[in-house]
Amino acid sequence: MKISITLPDELAETVSRRADRDEFVLRAVTAALQRESPELSVPQVRHSKWARLVEKIEGAPTSLGDYREALKKDREDFRESFSFRSDEP
C-alpha cells in the first residue's frame, strides 16, 4: 500500500535524494512505531522482486562496462540503415 505524508521541504528533499529512500523510510517508521509501542507487532515487509530491482537500479551507477563500444556500434549501424520520414526529401 502507498500513502502520502507531508514533510518539510528540506527533509523531503534529503530523503528523496537517498538511493534507498523507500527502505530508509520503512526502517524509520518501523523503529519509531516500535519505540512508541514496544508491544506492537510490526510486520516485516518483503519487497516484491520489481521493487528490489528498482532499488538495485536506483542504487547503482549506470555503467555498460564492456558493452559500451558494442552499443555505440549498434546505434551507428541502426542509424545508417534506417531513415525517418523527416530525413526523406
Secondary structure, DSSP 8 states (H G I E B T S, - for coil): --------HHHHHHHHTSTTHHHHHHHHHHHHHHHH-TTS--------HHHHHHHHHHHS----GGGHHHHHHHHHHHHHH---GGG--
